[in-house]
Amino acid sequence: MSSRFLDVDRDGGIVRCTISNPPRHTLTATGVVELQRLVDQLAGDPAVRVLVLTGGGEGIFIAHYDVGELAEASERSDGGRPPAQGPSELHALHRLCLSLEAQRFITVAAINGSTAGGGLELALSCDFRLAEDGPFLLGLPETTVGILPGAGGTQRMTRLLGSARALDLILHGTLVAPQAALGLGLVHRVFASERFPDEVAAFVEDLASRAPIALAAAKRAIHGAHDRSLEEGLAFEQEAFEETMRSEDAAGAMRAALEGKPYAWKGK
């Protein structure tokens, strides 16, 4: 697949995508289209276990969404126009983030530097966020330029951290260092800079070695937990459990465990 902003390589079931847009390394509309095309392509390949997104800039994951594009959109808009009636179509970046969450494969944001705005919002839609330690900053500072996080930040950060912390971080436009992000729960791991590539590789390889059907089913159940009552969630979980129980992998792995033997996942 030919891409302007993406460098994609694959090792077995692990796909690594480096996002690069020098010199500022912002996310653009074209970059979003390219990422969506990649996700759609991988969705049709059952052998894909993990997709890793990382940045191609020195000390930058994704700086933010391109402010020039946003400024032009703001200048074109009619501030006096009444709001549209009925629901509007979701922006392409919203659709990309929802698509990442919906995939059966696991998604990992390897945050190798600073990221803000749309860059962090993209990372928040990934299943895991691994941050490189260093003089980097992460956050959603959109209110400092008169807008709000518009690619899911108000929704995903609230679901992740709770409304009190989301209000504090977003309304103050706060940027935090990697260790502070870890303490807040914005990221899952922080690795020392000199070990970051190796630690990310080990983390990803461990995920890729695990039961693909079980991980995909658990991911669906967890992501949907916010939107269901407990009883509805338990019913969904039960269906997902039964789905895994019907798999060849579950029968083979449990029998192998009883016999003290290793088992090679087939994804069936």
C-alpha positions in Angstrom: 0.0 0.0 0.0 1.5 3.3 -1.1 1.3 6.0 1.7 2.6 9.5 2.1 2.6 9.5 5.9 2.8 5.9 6.9 5.7 3.4 6.9 4.4 -0.1 7.5 6.3 -3.2 8.2 5.1 -6.7 9.4 6.7 -9.5 11.4 4.3 -12.5 11.5 1.2 -11.4 13.2 2.6 -8.0 14.3 2.2 -4.9 12.1 4.1 -1.8 13.0 3.0 1.5 11.5 5.2 4.6 11.8 3.4 7.9 11.3 5.6 10.6 9.9 4.8 14.2 8.7 7.9 16.3 8.9 8.8 18.8 10.0 6.0 19.3 12.6 4.7 15.8 12.6 1.0 16.7 12.8 -1.9 14.6 11.9 -3.8 15.6 8.8 -7.0 14.7 7.0 -4.9 12.8 4.4 -3.1 11.0 7.2 -6.4 9.9 8.7 -7.5 8.6 5.4 -4.3 6.6 5.0 -4.6 5.2 8.5 -8.2 4.2 7.9 -7.2 2.4 4.7 -4.5 0.5 6.6 -7.0 -0.6 9.3 -9.5 -1.7 6.8 -6.9 -3.7 5.0 -5.7 -5.4 8.2 -9.3 -6.1 9.2 -9.6 -8.6 6.4 -6.5 -10.6 7.5 -7.2 -13.0 10.4 -3.4 -13.6 10.9 -2.9 -10.1 12.2 -2.6 -10.2 16.0 -1.3 -6.7 17.0 -1.1 -3.3 15.3 1.5 -0.9 16.8 1.3 2.8 16.0 4.3 5.0 16.7 5.7 8.3 15.6 8.5 9.0 13.1 9.7 12.3 14.6 12.5 12.8 17.1 10.8 13.1 20.5 7.3 13.3 18.9 4.6 10.7 18.6 2.0 12.9 16.9 2.4 16.6 17.7 -1.4 17.3 17.4 -4.0 17.6 14.6 -2.9 20.1 12.0 -3.9 23.5 13.4 -3.8 25.1 9.9 -6.6 22.7 8.7 -8.6 23.5 11.8 -8.1 27.3 11.4 -9.3 27.2 7.8 -12.3 25.2 8.8 -13.1 27.7 11.6 -12.7 30.6 9.1 -15.1 29.0 6.7 -17.8 28.3 9.3 -20.7 30.7 9.9 -20.7 31.4 13.6 -24.3 32.8 13.4 -25.7 29.8 11.6 -28.2 27.8 13.7 -27.1 24.2 14.6 -28.0 21.4 12.1 -31.1 19.5 12.9 -30.6 15.9 13.8 -27.3 14.0 14.2 -24.5 14.9 11.9 -22.1 12.5 10.3 -19.1 11.7 12.5 -15.7 13.1 11.4 -13.3 10.8 9.7 -11.0 10.8 12.7 -13.9 9.8 14.9 -14.6 6.9 12.5 -10.9 5.9 12.5 -10.8 5.8 16.3 -14.0 3.8 16.5 -12.7 1.4 13.9 -9.5 0.9 15.9 -11.6 0.0 19.0 -13.8 -2.4 17.0 -10.9 -4.5 15.6 -10.4 -8.1 16.7 -6.6 -7.5 16.8 -5.0 -5.6 19.6 -3.9 -2.0 19.1 -0.9 -0.4 20.8 0.1 3.2 20.8 3.9 3.3 21.3 4.1 7.0 22.3 7.8 7.8 21.6 7.7 11.4 22.6 5.3 14.3 23.1 1.7 14.2 21.9 -1.3 16.5 22.3 -4.8 17.0 20.9 -5.6 14.7 18.0 -2.4 12.7 18.6 -3.4 11.8 22.1 -7.0 11.3 21.1 -5.8 8.7 18.5 -3.7 7.0 21.2 -6.7 7.0 23.6 -8.6 4.9 21.1 -5.9 2.2 21.2 -6.1 -0.7 23.6 -2.7 0.0 25.1 -0.6 3.2 25.5 3.1 2.7 26.2 5.0 5.9 26.8 8.7 6.7 26.4 10.1 8.4 29.5 11.8 11.8 28.9 11.2 15.5 28.6 7.9 14.9 26.8 4.4 16.2 27.4 0.9 14.6 26.8 -2.5 16.2 27.0 -5.5 17.9 25.5 -4.8 21.6 25.4 -7.5 22.6 22.9 -9.3 25.0 25.2 -6.3 27.3 25.2 -7.0 28.0 21.5 -10.8 28.4 21.9 -12.0 25.0 21.0 -12.5 21.7 22.8 -11.0 18.2 22.1 -13.0 17.2 19.0 -11.8 13.7 18.2 -13.2 11.9 21.2 -11.0 13.4 24.0 -13.9 14.6 26.1 -15.5 11.2 25.9 -12.6 8.8 26.1 -10.7 10.7 28.8 -13.8 10.9 30.9 -14.5 7.2 30.6 -10.8 6.5 31.4 -10.2 8.9 34.3 -13.6 10.0 35.5 -15.3 13.4 35.1 -13.4 15.2 37.9 -10.0 14.5 36.4 -11.2 15.0 32.8 -12.6 18.4 33.8 -9.4 19.5 35.5 -7.1 18.4 32.7 -9.2 19.6 29.7 -10.5 22.9 31.1 -7.0 23.9 32.2 -5.5 22.5 29.0 -2.9 20.7 31.1 0.0 18.9 29.6 1.7 16.2 31.8 5.0 14.3 31.7 5.0 10.6 31.0 5.3 9.5 34.7 2.5 11.8 35.7 0.4 10.3 32.8 1.1 6.9 34.2 0.0 8.0 37.7 -3.3 9.4 36.2 -3.9 6.2 34.2 -3.6 7.9 30.8 -0.9 5.4 29.8 -0.3 1.8 30.8 3.5 1.7 31.0 6.4 4.1 30.9 9.7 2.7 29.7 13.2 4.3 29.9 14.2 5.9 26.6 17.2 3.6 26.0 15.0 0.5 26.5 11.8 1.8 24.9 12.1 -0.1 21.5 13.0 -3.4 23.2 10.3 -3.0 26.0 7.6 -2.2 23.4 8.7 -5.2 21.3 8.5 -7.6 24.3 5.1 -6.2 25.3 3.7 -6.6 21.8 5.2 -10.1 21.3 3.7 -11.3 24.5 0.2 -10.1 23.3 0.7 -11.7 19.9 1.6 -15.0 21.5 -1.7 -15.1 23.4 -5.1 -16.7 22.5 -6.4 -14.5 19.6 -10.1 -15.5 19.9 -10.2 -15.1 23.6 -8.4 -11.7 23.5 -10.7 -10.4 20.8 -13.8 -11.5 22.7 -12.5 -10.0 25.9 -11.7 -6.7 24.1 -15.3 -6.5 22.8 -16.8 -7.2 26.2 -14.6 -4.6 28.0 -15.1 -1.8 25.5 -18.8 -2.3 25.7 -19.0 -2.3 29.5 -19.6 1.5 29.7 -22.6 1.3 27.5 -24.6 -1.5 29.1 -26.3 -2.2 32.4 -24.6 -4.8 34.5 -27.3 -7.4 33.5 -26.8 -6.6 29.8 -23.0 -6.8 30.2 -23.2 -10.1 31.9 -25.4 -11.4 29.1 -22.9 -10.1 26.5 -20.0 -11.7 28.5 -21.8 -15.0 28.6 -22.3 -15.0 24.9 -18.7 -14.1 24.3 -17.6 -16.9 26.8 -19.7 -19.4 24.9 -18.2 -18.2 21.6 -14.7 -18.9 23.0 -15.8 -22.3 24.4 -16.9 -23.4 20.9 -13.4 -22.6 19.5 -10.9 -25.3 18.6 -8.3 -23.3 20.4 -10.2 -23.4 23.8 -10.7 -27.2 23.6 -7.1 -27.8 22.6 -5.5 -25.4 25.1 -7.5 -26.6 28.0 -6.7 -30.3 27.2 -3.1 -29.4 26.7 -3.0 -27.7 30.1 -4.5 -30.7 31.8 -1.8 -32.8 30.2 1.0 -30.4 30.9 1.7 -29.8 27.3 2.3 -26.6 25.3 -0.4 -25.5 22.8 0.1 -23.5 19.5 -2.8 -21.1 18.9 -4.6 -21.6 15.6 -7.1 -18.8 15.8 -9.9 -21.2 15.1 
